Amino acid sequence: MRALKLFLPVLAAIFLSGCAGYHLGSVNGDVAGEKTVAVQPFNNQTLQPRLGDDVTQALREKFQADGTYRLATSEPGDLTVSGVITKYNRVGLGNLNADSSTMQNYRVEVVAHVTVRERASGKVVFDRDVKGHTLVNVGPDFASSERQAAPLLAANLAQNITELLAEGAW
């Protein structure tokens, strides 16, 4: 019984120390939902059609789902996010068994230069390249497979942008 009395506080200390790094709420110091963010349409400088529209829509959806910032829809936001998609790249991952020169899977990567400004002061608070990627399994029609993967690619890039802003990595 004495061993149990000594063991329980030690066990409780071990379990509670695992939560020591956990931070409840916003990690960037702002109150969640206090600031608003406006997402400007992303400029697409690649040859991939509609990628700018896909990224803009995905980023707006991610901000709404995340909750760290409220999406400004009818008024100008406290922060304004704008971006330019600068790179779109395919990297072959695996060949077909029957034909070693034909790729079966690709990793599609995109890079966007993202800028975030405070509306009131015009101060740039975030200005850097952000990457996103997804996998494309080539079916009978590569163009269709790539087109179907575009929303997933945009969602991954939007997730990475949202995480950087929500975590205050500026």
C-alpha positions as CSV (number, residue, x, y, z in Angstrom):
1,M,0.0,0.0,0.0
2,R,2.9,2.3,0.8
3,A,4.4,1.6,-2.6
4,L,1.1,2.5,-4.3
5,K,1.1,5.9,-2.4
6,L,4.5,6.7,-3.7
7,F,3.8,5.3,-7.2
8,L,0.6,7.3,-7.9
9,P,2.2,10.8,-7.5
10,V,5.1,9.8,-9.7
11,L,2.8,8.4,-12.3
12,A,0.6,11.6,-12.2
13,A,3.7,13.7,-12.6
14,I,4.8,11.7,-15.7
15,F,1.4,12.1,-17.3
16,L,1.0,15.8,-16.6
17,S,4.5,16.6,-17.8
18,G,3.5,15.2,-21.2
19,C,1.0,18.1,-21.5
20,A,3.6,20.7,-20.4
21,G,4.2,21.8,-24.1
22,Y,0.5,21.9,-25.0
23,H,-0.8,25.4,-25.5
24,L,-4.6,25.9,-25.4
25,G,-5.9,28.4,-28.0
26,S,-4.0,30.5,-30.5
27,V,-0.3,30.1,-30.5
28,N,0.6,33.4,-32.2
29,G,-0.5,35.5,-29.2
30,D,-3.7,36.8,-30.7
31,V,-7.1,36.0,-29.5
32,A,-8.7,33.5,-31.9
33,G,-11.2,35.2,-34.3
34,E,-10.2,38.7,-33.1
35,K,-8.5,39.8,-36.4
36,T,-9.9,39.5,-39.9
37,V,-8.1,38.5,-43.0
38,A,-8.9,39.3,-46.6
39,V,-7.6,37.0,-49.3
40,Q,-6.8,38.7,-52.6
41,P,-6.9,36.5,-55.8
42,F,-3.6,34.8,-56.3
43,N,-1.8,35.6,-59.6
44,N,-0.8,32.5,-61.5
45,Q,2.5,32.8,-63.4
46,T,2.6,29.1,-64.4
47,L,1.2,27.4,-67.4
48,Q,-1.2,25.4,-65.3
49,P,-4.7,26.8,-65.9
50,R,-7.0,27.9,-63.0
51,L,-4.4,27.2,-60.4
52,G,-4.7,30.8,-59.0
53,D,-8.5,30.4,-58.6
54,D,-8.1,27.0,-56.9
55,V,-5.5,28.4,-54.4
56,T,-7.5,31.5,-53.6
57,Q,-10.7,29.4,-52.9
58,A,-8.8,26.8,-50.9
59,L,-7.1,29.5,-48.8
60,R,-10.4,31.2,-48.0
61,E,-11.8,27.8,-46.9
62,K,-8.8,27.0,-44.7
63,F,-9.1,30.4,-42.9
64,Q,-12.7,29.7,-42.3
65,A,-12.1,26.2,-41.0
66,D,-9.0,27.2,-38.9
67,G,-10.7,30.0,-36.8
68,T,-7.5,31.8,-35.8
69,Y,-8.5,34.6,-38.2
70,R,-12.0,35.5,-39.4
71,L,-12.4,35.7,-43.1
72,A,-13.3,39.2,-44.2
73,T,-16.0,39.0,-46.8
74,S,-17.8,42.3,-46.8
75,E,-15.3,44.6,-45.2
76,P,-11.5,45.0,-45.6
77,G,-9.6,42.8,-43.3
78,D,-7.1,43.7,-40.6
79,L,-4.6,41.6,-42.7
80,T,-4.5,41.3,-46.4
81,V,-3.1,38.1,-48.0
82,S,-1.9,38.2,-51.6
83,G,0.3,35.9,-53.6
84,V,1.9,34.9,-56.8
85,I,2.2,31.3,-57.9
86,T,5.7,31.2,-59.3
87,K,6.5,27.5,-59.9
88,Y,4.7,24.3,-60.9
89,N,6.7,21.2,-61.1
90,R,6.2,17.5,-61.7
91,V,8.6,14.9,-60.4
92,G,8.2,11.3,-61.5
93,L,8.1,8.7,-58.7
94,G,7.4,5.3,-60.2
95,N,7.4,3.6,-63.6
96,L,4.9,1.2,-65.0
97,N,5.9,-2.4,-64.7
98,A,5.2,-3.1,-68.4
99,D,7.0,0.0,-69.7
100,S,10.0,1.4,-67.7
101,S,10.0,4.7,-69.6
102,T,6.4,5.6,-68.6
103,M,5.8,7.2,-65.3
104,Q,3.0,5.8,-63.1
105,N,3.0,8.4,-60.3
106,Y,4.1,12.0,-60.0
107,R,4.6,14.3,-57.1
108,V,3.3,17.7,-58.2
109,E,4.8,20.7,-56.4
110,V,3.8,24.3,-56.4
111,V,5.5,27.4,-54.9
112,A,3.8,30.6,-54.2
113,H,5.3,33.9,-53.0
114,V,2.9,35.0,-50.2
115,T,2.7,38.5,-48.8
116,V,0.6,39.6,-45.8
117,R,0.1,43.2,-44.9
118,E,-1.5,45.0,-42.0
119,R,-4.3,47.1,-43.5
120,A,-4.0,50.0,-41.1
121,S,-0.3,50.5,-41.2
122,G,0.6,48.9,-44.6
123,K,3.4,47.1,-42.8
124,V,4.5,43.8,-44.4
125,V,4.2,41.1,-41.7
126,F,4.8,38.0,-43.8
127,D,6.7,37.8,-47.1
128,R,8.1,34.5,-48.2
129,D,7.8,31.5,-50.5
130,V,5.5,28.7,-49.4
131,K,5.4,25.2,-51.0
132,G,2.6,22.7,-51.5
133,H,2.5,19.3,-53.1
134,T,0.3,16.3,-53.9
135,L,0.6,13.0,-55.6
136,V,-0.9,12.2,-59.0
137,N,-1.6,8.6,-60.0
138,V,-1.5,8.6,-63.8
139,G,-4.6,7.0,-65.3
140,P,-5.5,6.6,-69.0
141,D,-5.6,10.3,-69.4
142,F,-2.7,12.2,-67.7
143,A,-4.3,15.7,-68.2
144,S,-7.5,14.6,-66.5
145,S,-5.6,13.1,-63.6
146,E,-3.6,16.3,-63.2
147,R,-6.7,18.4,-63.4
148,Q,-8.4,16.3,-60.7
149,A,-5.4,16.7,-58.5
150,A,-5.3,20.5,-58.7
151,P,-7.8,21.1,-55.8
152,L,-5.7,18.8,-53.6
153,L,-2.6,20.7,-54.5
154,A,-4.3,24.0,-53.8
155,A,-5.6,22.7,-50.5
156,N,-2.1,21.5,-49.4
157,L,-0.6,24.9,-50.3
158,A,-3.5,26.7,-48.5
159,Q,-3.0,24.5,-45.4
160,N,0.7,25.4,-45.3
161,I,0.0,29.1,-45.6
162,T,-2.7,29.0,-43.0
163,E,-0.5,27.1,-40.5
164,L,2.4,29.6,-41.0
165,L,0.1,32.6,-40.3
166,A,-1.8,31.0,-37.5
167,E,1.3,29.9,-35.7
168,G,2.8,33.4,-36.0
169,A,5.8,32.1,-38.0
170,W,6.7,35.6,-39.3
